[in-house]
Amino acid sequence: MAKDKLWGGRFSQPTDEFVEEFTASIDFDKRLYRQDIRGSIAHARMLGKQGIIPAEDTEAIIGGLQDILKQIEAGTFDFSVSLEDIHMNIEARLTEKIGEAGKRLHTGRSRNDQVALDIRLYMRDEINEIRSYLDRLTDSLLRQAEKHLGVIMPGYTHLQTAQPVLFSHYMLAYLEMFGRDKGRMEDCLKRLNALPLGAGALAGTTFPIDREYVAELLEFPEVTRNSLDSVSDRDFALEFLSAASILMMHLSRFSEELIIWSTSEFRFIELSDAFCTGSSIMPQKKNPDVPELVRGKTGRVYGNLVALLTVMKALPLAYNKDMQEDKEPLFDTIDTVKGSLKIFADMIGGIRLNVERMRAAAGAGFSTATDVADYLVRKGLPFRDAHEVVGKAVQYCIETGKDLPALDLAEWKAFSDRIEGDIGAAITLEASVNARKATGGTAQEKVQEEIGRIKAGR
C-alpha cells in the first residue's frame, strides 16, 4: 500500500506492481550501500552537533547504521524492491531496528541531495582505484621497455613501414597515453570532490545545518554553492565517462597492435597462453581473445557516455526521475574500465618478443630511406633535392629487387656524386635509430634517459 511507503502520506491508492518494479533502482544502486551509510552517519553527527535531533538519537542512528553495514557485508540484509532504492531500504531497516530515532535521520535532507552525495563518494573511491590500476599497467609497460632496451622494430605510418624505432620507445608511447588518462581522472576528481548534501530537494533546508562540518567528516575540500545545481548536476559523471572513453580508446588501439603483431604474418610477439583461447574446429589456432574483447568493450563505454549525455540533454532544473538512468551506464563503465586495466597489466607483463623477426621487418620496406636523405642534406644538398634523389634510388631498388643497404657505391653514385663510401654506416638500423637524439626521439640513449626520468617521478 502507498501508505506503507516512507513517502506515502499523500497517496490513497497502492502503487501498481509493475510500476513499482519499473521505477525501482535497488537492483543496481545497492552497490552504493557503503557510501549511503557513510553519508548518513556524517549527516546524523551533524544533526546532533547542531541540536536538530537529540544526542541519544544520533548515537542510536549511528549504531543502527553500523549494524546494517555489517548485515549487508555478511549477506544477510534483505533488499526490497517495494522500498525502491538503497536509501529507503536502509532507512526503513534502521527505523525497524531503533524505532522513532530512525525516522529523524532524514531531517534536513532529501533523496535528491543524498543520491548526489552517494554517487560522488562512490566515484571518488572508484576513480582512486582506477588510478592504481593505471599505475599497474604503466609499471608493466616500463618493465617491458627496460627489459628489451635495444630491440629494434619497424615504426609505421598508414600501417606501412616508415622508420625503425626501438620497441622500448613504442612501449613508452603507450605509457604517455595512459599517463594522460591518469591525469584526466585526477582532473575529474577536482570537480567531483564537492559536498552536495544540504541542498535538500532543490532549494536548501530550513534547518540550521552545518554543511562545512559534514564536508570535513566526509573529506570533501568544499561544498557546492547552489542548491539547484547541486541536485541536478551530473557533469562529474559525464566527465568521468568521457575520460573513461578516451582511456578505453587507448586500450583499444593497443589491443589492435597486439592482435596484428601476434598474427602469423607479423610474428612480432607471442601472447601468453593464459590470455588466449583455441578454436573449436581448427586445432592450430591461438586466438588473442583478451585484446579483442577489450577492443569490443570500448564500444559499450562509448555508448554509456552517449546514453548519459542523451538523458541529461533536455532536463529542466532541478532533479528529474530520468536521472536515475545515470547509474547503470556509470557502474558498467567503472566495472569495464577496471576489468580491462587489470587484465591488460597482467597480459603485457607476459608478452614474449620475436626479436629476430622484428629486426628483419624493421630493415625491410626501405625503412632507412629518410636516413639517406638526411645524409645528403649533411653533404650540402637541399632536403627537397635529397628527397627526389632517394625516391629515384628506391624506384631503382624496386625494379632490381634490391634494398637500399645492398646498393654498392657505384650504384649510389648514379643518383648523386655526393654519396661517399660512408653511406653504408649511415643507414644501418642502429645508426638510423640512434641518430634521432632530440628530446622525444627513439635513440637508445634518449629512451634510456626517459625510462630513468619516469622511474624517478614515480
C-alpha positions, -999 to +999 in steps of 0.1 A: +000+000+000+011+036-007+006+044+030+033+019+038+059+038+018+081+063+036+067+089+013+031+075+011+012+101+033-002+120+003-014+088-016-046+069-012-040+041-037-013+015-038+015+017-065+009-006-094+030-037-090+047-033-124+052+004-119+069-005-086+093-028-104+098-005-133+107+025-111+128+007-085+166+011-087+176-012-058+188-040-081+217-017-092+221+011-067+225-013-038+262-012-046+262+023-030+254+009+004+288+018+019+286+054+007+250+057+017+257+046+052+289+067+055+270+098+043+241+091+067+264+087+097+280+121+089+246+137+085+234+122+118+266+135+136+259+170+122+222+169+132+233+160+167+260+186+168+236+213+157+210+203+182+185+195+155+180+160+169+187+147+204+222+134+211+208+100+221+190+097+187+223+105+170+241+076+188+212+052+182+212+061+145+250+056+142+249+023+160+220+011+139+237+021+106+269+003+116+249-028+124+232-026+090+265-022+073+277-055+089+245-072+078+249-061+042+285-072+041+276-105+057+249-110+030+221-112+055+203-080+046+171-084+027+168-058-001+132-050-011+120-038-045+090-022-028+113+002-010+126+013-043+163+022-037+192+019-014+183+050+007+148+038+015+159+002+022+185+013+047+162+039+063+133+015+067+156-011+082+171+015+106+136+026+118+127-011+123+158-016+144+158+016+165+123+030+163+114+067+163+150+078+162+154+063+128+127+085+115+147+116+124+177+107+102+162+123+071+157+157+088+172+184+066+180+163+036+162+148+005+169+117-015+179+142-042+210+155-024+215+121-007+220+103-040+242+131-054+264+126-023+264+088-026+274+089-063+302+114-056+316+093-027+313+061-048+330+077-078+358+091-057+366+057-043+364+041-078+385+067-095+412+062-070+411+025-076+413+031-114+443+053-108+460+024-090+452+001-120+467+026-144+498+026-123+500-012-125+496-010-163+523+016-167+546-004-144+542-033-168+550-011-198+580+003-181+593-032-172+590-043-208+608-011-220+637-018-196+639-055-204+640-050-242+660-018-245+679-021-278+653-042-296+645-026-330+612-029-347+595-011-376+576+020-369+546+027-392+525+054-407+494+043-426+504+008-414+532+010-439+568+006-429+581+040-421+613+042-400+629+018-375+622+025-338+630+008-305+604-015-291+610+003-258+601+036-275+569+020-286+560+009-251+567+044-237+544+059-263+515+040-246+528+049-212+524+085-223+488+079-233+479+062-200+497+089-181+473+114-197+444+091-188+455+092-152+458+130-153+422+132-167+410+110-138+427+133-113+413+163-130+378+148-128+383+143-091+388+180-086+353+189-098+338+158-083+351+165-049+325+189-035+298+181-010+262+184-024+244+173+008+225+202+023+209+212-009+177+194+001+152+186-027+163+217-047+161+248-025+182+240+006+167+234+040+151+255+068+172+237+095+204+252+108+227+226+093+264+228+091+274+217+056+311+225+062+312+202+092+297+173+071+322+181+043+350+178+068+337+145+081+335+131+046+368+146+034+354+170+009+375+201+004+345+223-004+307+224-006+286+230-036+274+266-039+239+264-055+212+240-043+195+238-077+227+228-094+238+205-065+209+181-071+207+183-109+244+182-117+258+151-134+287+168-151+311+149-129+297+116-142+298+128-178+334+140-173+344+106-159+326+088-188+344+110-213+378+103-196+369+066-195+361+066-232+395+081-240+412+056-218+394+027-235+402+041-269+439+039-259+434+003-247+416-005-280+445+009-301+470-011-281+447-041-285+448-037-322+486-036-322+488-067-301+464-085-324+483-076-355+517-083-340+507-118-329+494-128-364+514-154-384+521-127-410+538-104-384+550-128-357+565-100-337+551-112-303+535-141-287+509-136-260+508-159-230+485-189-233+467-176-202+453-147-223+443-166-254+419-193-264+417-220-291+392-228-318+365-255-316+373-267-351+408-255-360+434-272-337+462-249-347+445-217-336+457-194-307+432-166-306+440-132-289+406-131-272+416-107-244+427-078-266+398-085-290+373-083-261+389-051-247+387-036-282+350-046-283+342-034-248+354+001-259+321+004-278+300-001-248+319+025-228+313+050-257+276+040-256+274+047-219+287+082-224+263+089-252+234+074-231+240+097-202+245+128-224+212+119-240+195+115-206+207+149-195+204+169-227+169+184-221+162+182-184+149+213-167+162+221-132+162+205-108+161+168-101+140+146-125+134+108-124+153+105-157+185+109-137+180+075-121+193+064-155+228+077-146+238+048-125+238+018-148+260+033-175+282+047-148+285+014-129+290-006-161+318+018-173+336+016-139+335-022-140+346-024-176+375+000-172+387-017-140+385-051-156+402-041-188+431-023-170+437-053-146+438-079-174+459-056-196+485-050-170+489-088-165+488-096-202+515-070-211+538-085-184+537-119-202+544-108-238+573-126-255+591-109-283+604-125-316+634-102-317+649-115-349+616-112-368+611-076-355+646-067-367+641-082-401+608-064-406+625-031-394+651-035-422+625-041-449+604-017-468+632+009-474+628+020-438+662+039-438+653+060-469+649+091-448+684+085-434+698+086-469+680+119-475+694+132-442+729+120-452+727+140-485+715+171-466+746+169-444+766+167-476+751+201-487+721+190-508+688+208-501+663+184-485+638+186-513+665+176-538+677+149-515+641+136-512+639+133-550+673+115-552+663+089-527+629+085-543+647+076-576+670+052-557+640+035-541+624+031-575+656+016-588+656-009-559+620-019-566+629-026-603+660-046-595+647-064-564+673-049-541+671-030-508+690+002-501+718-013-479+725-037-508+735-010-533+772-006-540+790+027-542+788+028-580+751+024-579+748+051-553+769+075-574+745+071-603+720+090-582+743+116-566+780+122-567+778+135-531+774+100-518+806+085-505+818+052-490+804+061-456+768+057-468+766+021-456+774+030-420+749+059-421+719+037-429+722+007-406+692+001-383+713+011-353+725+043-370+690+052-380+676+047-345+705+063-326+707+093-349+673+105-335+687+122-304+663+151-300+641+150-269+613+125-275+633+106-302+639+069-304+677+069-299+686+044-273+703+069-251+672+091-251+649+062-244+671+052-215+670+087-202+633+088-205+629+055-186+651+070-158+630+102-158+598+082-155+611+060-127+624+090-108+589+106-109+571+075-096 
